[in-house]
Structures are given as structure tokens and as C-alpha cells.
Amino acid sequence: MTYVGDCASALFRIPGAIRRSLHPASEREARKLHAQLIFVRGNLRLLDYALPFVGAVLVWVHSDRAPLAPMVTMLAVVVLACVINEGILLRSRKRRREPIPRALSSARVSTFATLLLMGSWSTFALSTWVPPANNLFTLLILSCSLAVVTTMLSVHAATAAGASLPISAALLLQVTFNTVTMYSPLSVLAVLYIVLMGVQAFTIHGRFDKNWELEEDREALIRDLRLAHEDAVSASRAKSEFLANMSHELRTPLNAIIGFSDIVRTKAFGDAADRYSEYGGFIHQSGHQLLGLIGDILDLAKIQSGRKVLQCEPIDLASLIGDEVRKATEKAALKGLTVVQVPSCHLPLLHADLFSVRQILAHLLSNAVKFTPSGQVDVSATLNADDEIEIAVADTDIGIAAEDQPQIFDRFGKGRPQVTSAHRGSGLGLAIVKDLVELHGGRIALESALGEGTRVTIVFPESCTFERNNRRVA
């Protein structure tokens, strides 16, 4: 009973499979349809070359039992259909269109070509029939033909239907005529055989679809694994470069601390208090540099591990930017740079973590000052049309090449290989900025070109705009 139920279910689903094989709804279905048609067209070409030869053998075998002229005439029609079929298939192969229209056109062409070929072959098979008796030879030809097309063409439902319909119609016509003129017990078996071939065709079609999907998933998995491997290799290389650079970044201030402190400890210059005071300043500066570097590493580790907790509060962004600009101005003045805060009117309070926003501004301004040989650094804050607060830091630095921009915000990523090692940092600043912005639900954008400067824009979401936030809560 279960098998009968499965057969009935398969028969009811055949129309849906035919409809999908003629009307792909997506590019994925179009690709699957294209794979079906490649398989089917290979078998159609085989039939184009095999049917004339098989037909000639059948005529020779059956020539003493049926009139020769009708069989030869219909065999010539089969040969002509094979030639036309080849022309149709070759012509349609040359067309180049978008995936879905191309698959749709190819499916219709293949279905029409198969219907033409199998229609002529069914007519040839009927020409071997001499009613009212002598129907077994014709029945054998039609039954074997139906089995062949079911096996070879069922991958594409519409093509299989186009091949099976004329053969099934000829088979039913023959057994029906014989049943009317004389009793034929094969009529019931013929109907059952056609139904079973339909179920078998649907089964083959479903297996091909499943295999194709498995193959697609396998190829996608291979692509993902290849990309993951490339990312892992790239990350490993970047990590190695980072560790090598970090070794330099750590050793430099440590060596300065050890060297100058040793001079002070041993009083290498006697009682030269001024010189020892100067060296104490170098030690203090190196200690702060080392502390900042270790702080960046710990901050990044804390963010990446998910242990960073935001303490959001209303922030007067204009005042905060002013503080950070004043700090950056001291370093910028040594290089002859100008750091300018662009005035902003009617800027609402920012609802965010104060320490994080201060870190973001400090890193962006530090990078801008560090990589700008001359010119000006502009810092601005505005409210865009979507009630999102934007912070932009623009400079006239050396710029970043387009191929380096995608990884500029990655951990350990650097995009300025033309900068001397003396000006390079640890490569953590922009990674921390990106993580802190995303932790607030915001986004970051980079605009840069070599020799034209760089503009980094931080966009906080509407939920971080204090006035909108209060209005929504109320």
C-alpha cells in the first residue's frame, strides 16, 4: 500500500515538475535547469545518431511481415527529424543571454525538438503495425522506446514529457484499436506500464535534482574552505608580522627605560642634575608609550572576547571633540600641522560610552597627525537626515591605496607600506575603533586616495542620538 501511495503521489507531482522545468524562478533554479539540459542534450544527440540506424535494422527485420513502402517513408521522416533536431540544438547552443531567459529558451527548444523527434519515431513504429493482428512487434518497439526515453531524458521533466507523450499515445492507440477489433489482454498491461514509466521518470528526475544540489553544496563547501584557508593563511601572516612589529614596539621603549634608568642609577655623568632630569623625562615618555601599547592590546582582547561592557551616558560631543583636538594640537604643532574642529550647529547629545568615544577620537586623531606630513586635520560632527550622529576626521595625508583599504580596519592590518618604520604604529588603533563603533551598533566608512588624503567617518545609530532616544522611551 505504501508503494502504491508513493506512485500516486509521484503522478500528482509530475505536472508541478514539468512547470518548474519550463519556468525557473531564480538563478539557482536556472543553473539546475542548465545542468539538466546539458545531460539531456547529450542523450538527444545520441538518439539523433542511433534512431536512423535502429530504424533501418527494424525495417530489414520486419520487411517480410509488413508493407515496405510505409516503413521506408516513415524512416525517411525520422532521418529528416533527426537532422532538423540537430540543427535546432546546435543553433540554440550559440545563444548567449541572462541565466533565467537562457534556461527558459533552452528548455522550450529541447522540449520541442524532443517532441518532434519522438513524434516521428512513434509514427514510424505505427507503420510496422498491420491491423488487426501482428501488433506484438510494434508494441515491443513502442515499449522499449518508452523505457529508453524514460531512462535518458527524465532528468528534465518537460523534455521527458515531450518524448513520452507521442510514444504513450501511439501505444494506447494500438492497444485500444486491438481491444475494439479483437480481445487483447495486453491493453491493461500497457496502461499500467505507462503509469510505471511515469513514476520511474519522476524518480530519476528527483534523484538528479538531489545529486545536483549535493554537488552544488559540495562545491560551495570547497569554496568556503578555500576562502577560510586563505583567510587563515593571511591572518597567520598578519599575526606574524604583527608579532615581529610588536617586538620592535615593545623593545624600543623598554630599551630606552632600561638604558636611561641605568645611566641615572650609576650616575654616569656625575652630578649633572639637568641631564638626569632630561633622562627622567625620556623614561617617563617611554613608560607612557609602553603603557599605551599594552592598553591597546588589552582593550582589543577585551572587546574581541565579548567582555567589554558599555556604560552609556549623554555626551556633549562638541566639548569632547574640543578636548581631544587640544591634545592632538600639541603633537601636530611639532610637525607644523593644524588641527581644526569644524563648528556644528544644533548637535544633540550623543548617548554612548564616554571612554569608548574618547578612545575613538584619540586613535583617529593620532593616526591623522602621524601620517600627515603637512597640511591640516579637520574634525567635524553632524546630524544626518536619518537622525544619526556622524563624526568625521579628514586629513591631507599620504592616502591609502585602494587594494589596501579592505583590510585597513582588520586586527594587525596596515595599509600604508610606503610609510617608514619610524612612523608605523602597532596596527591596533583602527581595529579598536571599528570594534568600538560596531559595539555601539554603528558603522565606519573610509574614503582615501594616494596623495589626496583620507577621511574616516564614524556613524552612530539613531538609538545613540539622545533626543531621539528619550522621545522613543517616552
C-alpha positions in Angstrom: 0.0 0.0 0.0 2.9 2.3 0.8 4.4 1.8 -2.7 1.0 2.4 -4.3 0.7 5.6 -2.3 4.2 6.8 -3.4 3.3 6.1 -7.0 0.1 8.1 -6.8 1.9 10.9 -5.1 4.6 10.9 -7.8 2.0 11.0 -10.6 0.3 14.0 -9.0 3.6 15.9 -8.7 4.6 15.3 -12.3 2.7 18.4 -13.6 4.5 20.6 -11.0 7.9 19.3 -12.0 7.1 20.0 -15.7 6.0 23.5 -14.9 9.2 24.2 -12.9 11.4 22.7 -15.7 9.9 25.4 -18.1 9.8 28.4 -15.7 12.9 28.7 -13.4 12.1 31.2 -10.7 15.6 32.0 -9.6 19.2 31.9 -10.8 19.8 28.8 -8.8 16.9 27.0 -10.5 18.2 28.3 -13.8 21.6 26.8 -13.1 20.0 23.5 -12.2 17.9 23.6 -15.3 21.0 24.3 -17.4 22.7 21.2 -15.8 19.6 19.1 -16.7 19.6 20.3 -20.3 23.3 19.6 -20.8 22.7 16.0 -19.7 19.5 15.7 -21.8 21.1 17.2 -24.9 23.9 14.8 -24.8 21.4 11.9 -24.8 19.3 13.6 -27.5 22.4 13.8 -29.8 22.9 10.1 -29.2 19.3 9.4 -30.2 19.7 11.6 -33.3 22.5 9.3 -34.5 21.1 6.0 -33.2 17.5 6.1 -34.3 18.1 6.1 -38.1 20.4 3.1 -37.7 17.9 1.3 -35.4 15.1 2.1 -37.7 16.9 0.7 -40.7 17.5 -2.6 -38.8 13.8 -2.8 -37.8 12.8 -2.3 -41.4 15.1 -5.0 -42.6 13.9 -7.4 -39.8 10.2 -6.7 -40.3 10.1 -6.3 -44.1 8.6 -9.8 -44.7 5.7 -9.1 -42.3 4.6 -5.5 -43.2 4.5 -3.4 -46.3 7.9 -2.0 -47.0 6.9 1.4 -48.6 5.2 2.9 -45.5 8.1 1.8 -43.2 10.8 3.3 -45.5 8.8 6.5 -45.9 8.4 6.9 -42.2 12.1 6.0 -41.7 12.9 8.9 -44.0 10.8 11.2 -41.9 12.7 10.0 -38.8 16.0 10.8 -40.5 14.7 14.2 -41.5 13.5 14.8 -37.9 17.0 13.9 -36.6 18.7 16.3 -39.0 16.2 19.1 -38.0 16.7 18.2 -34.4 20.5 18.6 -34.6 20.1 21.9 -36.3 17.8 23.2 -33.6 20.1 22.1 -30.8 23.2 23.5 -32.4 21.6 26.8 -33.2 20.2 27.2 -29.6 23.6 26.5 -28.2 25.1 29.6 -29.8 22.8 32.0 -28.0 24.1 33.9 -25.0 21.6 35.5 -22.6 21.0 36.1 -19.0 20.7 32.9 -16.9 17.0 32.7 -16.5 15.9 33.7 -20.0 18.6 31.5 -21.5 17.4 28.5 -19.4 13.8 29.2 -20.3 14.6 29.4 -24.0 16.8 26.2 -24.0 14.1 24.3 -22.1 11.4 25.1 -24.6 13.7 24.4 -27.6 14.8 21.0 -26.1 11.2 20.1 -25.4 10.0 21.0 -28.9 12.9 19.2 -30.5 12.2 16.0 -28.5 8.5 16.1 -29.3 9.3 16.4 -33.0 11.8 13.5 -32.8 9.7 11.1 -30.8 6.6 12.0 -32.7 8.2 11.0 -36.0 9.6 7.8 -34.3 6.2 6.9 -32.9 4.7 7.3 -36.4 7.5 5.0 -37.8 6.7 2.4 -35.1 3.0 2.5 -36.1 4.0 1.9 -39.7 5.2 -1.5 -38.7 1.8 -2.4 -37.5 -0.6 -4.4 -39.7 -4.0 -4.4 -38.1 -6.0 -6.1 -36.8 -3.3 -8.7 -35.8 0.5 -8.6 -35.8 0.8 -6.0 -33.1 3.4 -7.5 -30.8 6.4 -6.2 -32.9 5.0 -2.6 -32.8 4.2 -3.0 -29.1 7.7 -4.1 -28.4 9.2 -1.1 -30.3 7.0 1.4 -28.5 7.5 -0.2 -25.1 11.3 -0.3 -25.5 11.3 3.3 -26.8 9.3 4.5 -23.8 11.8 2.8 -21.5 14.7 4.3 -23.3 13.4 7.9 -23.2 12.4 7.5 -19.6 16.0 6.5 -18.7 17.7 9.0 -20.9 15.5 12.1 -20.8 13.7 12.1 -17.4 16.3 14.4 -15.9 14.4 17.3 -17.5 10.7 16.9 -16.8 9.4 18.8 -19.8 11.7 17.1 -22.3 10.7 13.7 -20.8 7.0 14.6 -21.2 7.6 15.7 -24.8 9.3 12.4 -25.5 6.8 10.2 -23.6 3.5 11.7 -24.8 3.7 10.7 -28.5 5.1 7.2 -27.6 2.4 6.7 -25.0 -0.3 8.0 -27.3 0.8 5.6 -30.1 0.9 2.7 -27.6 -2.6 3.4 -26.3 -3.9 3.9 -29.8 -2.6 0.5 -30.8 -3.9 -1.5 -27.8 -7.2 0.4 -27.9 -7.7 -0.4 -31.6 -6.9 -4.1 -30.9 -9.2 -4.2 -28.0 -12.1 -2.9 -30.1 -11.5 -5.3 -33.0 -10.4 -8.3 -31.0 -9.8 -9.0 -27.3 -6.2 -8.1 -26.2 -5.2 -8.8 -22.6 -2.2 -6.5 -23.2 -4.3 -3.4 -23.0 -4.4 -3.3 -19.2 -0.7 -4.1 -19.0 0.1 -1.2 -21.5 -1.8 1.3 -19.3 0.0 0.0 -16.2 3.3 0.1 -18.0 2.9 3.7 -19.0 2.0 4.7 -15.4 5.0 2.9 -14.0 7.3 4.6 -16.6 5.8 7.9 -15.4 6.6 7.1 -11.8 10.1 5.9 -12.8 10.7 9.2 -14.8 9.7 11.2 -11.7 12.1 9.2 -9.5 15.0 9.7 -11.9 14.3 13.4 -12.1 14.2 13.7 -8.3 17.4 11.8 -7.9 19.2 14.0 -10.4 17.9 17.1 -8.6 19.1 15.8 -5.2 22.5 14.9 -6.7 22.9 18.3 -8.3 22.0 20.0 -5.0 24.6 17.9 -3.2 27.2 18.7 -5.8 26.4 22.4 -5.5 26.7 22.2 -1.7 29.9 20.3 -2.1 31.4 23.0 -4.4 30.1 25.8 -2.1 31.8 24.0 0.8 35.0 23.6 -1.1 34.9 27.3 -2.0 34.2 28.3 1.6 37.0 26.0 2.8 39.4 27.5 0.3 38.5 31.0 1.3 38.7 30.0 5.0 42.2 28.6 4.3 43.3 31.7 2.5 41.9 33.9 5.4 43.7 31.7 7.9 47.0 31.9 6.0 46.5 35.7 5.6 45.7 36.0 9.3 48.7 33.9 10.3 50.9 36.0 8.1 49.4 39.2 9.5 49.8 37.9 13.0 53.5 37.0 12.4 54.1 40.5 11.0 52.3 42.0 14.0 54.3 40.0 16.5 57.5 41.0 14.7 56.4 44.6 14.7 55.2 44.4 18.3 58.6 43.1 19.3 60.1 46.3 18.0 57.3 48.4 19.5 57.9 46.8 22.9 61.7 46.7 22.8 62.2 50.3 21.8 60.6 51.9 24.9 61.9 49.2 27.2 65.4 49.6 26.0 65.0 53.4 26.5 63.7 52.9 30.0 66.5 50.4 30.9 69.3 52.4 29.3 68.3 55.8 30.7 67.5 54.5 34.1 70.8 52.7 34.2 72.6 56.0 33.5 70.6 57.7 36.3 71.2 54.8 38.7 75.0 54.7 38.1 75.3 58.5 37.9 77.4 58.0 34.7 77.7 61.8 34.3 78.5 62.6 37.9 76.3 65.3 39.5 74.8 66.6 36.2 71.3 67.0 37.6 69.9 68.7 34.5 71.0 65.8 32.3 69.5 63.3 34.7 66.2 65.3 34.7 66.1 65.1 31.0 66.7 61.4 31.0 63.9 61.1 33.6 61.6 62.7 31.1 62.7 60.2 28.4 61.9 57.4 30.8 58.6 58.9 31.6 57.7 59.3 27.9 58.8 55.7 27.1 56.8 54.4 30.0 53.6 56.1 28.8 54.3 54.8 25.3 54.6 51.3 26.6 51.6 51.7 28.8 49.5 52.9 25.8 50.6 50.0 23.7 49.8 47.4 26.4 46.5 49.2 27.0 45.6 48.8 23.3 46.4 45.1 23.3 44.3 44.6 26.4 41.4 46.7 25.1 41.3 44.7 21.8 41.4 41.4 23.7 38.6 42.5 25.9 36.4 43.6 23.0 37.1 40.5 21.0 36.3 38.2 23.9 32.9 40.0 24.4 33.8 41.2 27.9 33.6 44.9 27.0 30.6 46.5 28.7 29.4 49.9 27.6 28.4 52.4 30.2 26.3 54.7 28.0 25.6 58.3 29.1 24.7 61.6 27.5 27.8 63.1 25.9 28.4 66.7 24.8 30.2 65.7 21.6 31.4 69.2 20.7 33.1 69.6 24.1 34.7 66.2 23.9 36.0 66.8 20.4 37.4 70.1 21.6 39.3 68.3 24.4 40.8 65.8 22.0 41.7 68.4 19.4 43.6 70.3 22.1 45.6 67.2 23.0 46.3 66.4 19.3 47.4 70.0 18.6 50.4 69.7 20.9 51.8 66.8 18.7 50.6 68.4 15.5 52.4 71.7 16.3 55.8 69.8 16.3 55.2 68.9 12.7 53.7 72.2 11.6 50.2 70.8 11.3 46.9 72.4 12.2 44.1 70.5 13.8 40.7 72.2 13.3 37.4 71.5 15.0 34.6 72.3 12.5 31.8 74.0 14.3 28.4 72.2 14.4 25.1 73.8 15.0 22.2 72.2 17.0 24.1 69.0 17.6 22.1 66.8 20.0 23.8 64.9 22.8 25.3 61.5 22.0 24.1 58.6 24.1 27.2 56.4 24.2 30.1 55.2 26.3 32.3 58.2 27.1 35.6 56.3 27.4 35.0 54.5 24.1 34.1 57.7 22.2 37.2 59.3 23.7 39.3 56.3 22.5 37.8 56.5 19.0 38.6 60.2 18.7 42.1 59.7 20.2 43.0 56.9 17.8 41.6 58.7 14.7 43.4 62.0 15.5 46.6 60.2 16.4 46.6 58.4 13.0 45.7 61.6 11.1 48.6 63.5 12.8 51.0 60.6 12.5 50.5 60.1 8.7 50.1 63.7 7.6 53.4 65.3 6.6 51.9 68.8 6.2 48.6 70.5 5.9 45.5 70.3 8.1 43.4 67.9 10.0 39.6 68.6 10.3 37.3 67.1 12.8 33.5 67.5 12.5 30.3 66.2 14.0 26.9 66.4 12.3 23.4 65.0 12.4 22.4 63.4 9.2 19.0 63.1 7.6 18.3 59.8 9.4 19.0 61.3 12.8 22.3 59.6 13.1 25.3 61.4 14.5 28.4 61.3 12.3 31.9 62.1 13.3 34.4 62.7 10.5 38.2 63.1 10.7 39.7 64.3 7.4 43.3 65.0 6.7 45.7 65.7 3.8 48.0 62.7 4.5 49.7 60.4 2.0 46.5 58.4 1.5 45.8 54.7 1.3 45.9 52.5 -1.9 42.6 51.1 -3.0 43.8 47.5 -2.7 44.9 48.1 1.0 41.6 49.7 2.1 39.6 46.5 2.7 42.0 45.3 5.4 42.8 48.6 7.0 40.4 48.0 9.9 41.4 44.4 10.4 43.3 43.3 13.5 47.0 43.7 12.9 46.1 45.2 9.4 48.1 48.1 7.9 47.6 49.8 4.7 50.5 52.2 4.4 53.5 50.2 3.4 55.2 53.3 2.0 55.5 54.8 5.5 58.8 54.4 7.1 59.0 52.1 10.1 59.6 55.1 12.4 56.1 56.3 11.7 54.3 53.0 11.8 52.2 52.0 14.8 51.1 48.7 16.2 48.3 48.4 13.7 45.7 48.1 16.5 44.2 51.6 16.6 41.8 51.3 13.7 40.8 47.8 14.7 39.9 49.1 18.1 38.0 52.0 16.6 36.0 49.6 14.3 35.2 47.2 17.2 34.1 50.0 19.5 31.8 51.6 16.8 30.2 48.2 16.0 29.8 47.6 19.7 27.5 50.7 19.7 25.7 49.4 16.7 27.3 51.9 14.4 29.3 51.7 11.2 32.6 53.1 9.9 33.5 54.4 6.4 36.8 55.1 4.7 37.4 57.4 1.8 41.0 57.7 0.7 43.2 58.1 -2.4 47.0 58.1 -2.7 48.3 61.6 -2.4 44.9 63.1 -1.8 44.3 62.4 1.9 42.0 60.3 4.0 38.5 60.8 5.5 37.2 58.4 8.2 33.6 58.7 9.1 32.0 57.2 12.2 28.2 56.9 12.1 26.4 56.2 15.4 22.9 54.7 15.0 19.7 56.7 15.6 19.3 55.0 19.0 22.5 56.8 20.2 21.0 60.2 19.4 20.0 61.3 22.9 16.9 63.4 21.9 15.5 60.6 19.7 16.3 58.0 22.3 14.4 60.0 25.0 11.4 60.5 22.7 11.2 56.8 21.8 11.3 55.8 25.5 8.6 58.4 26.4 
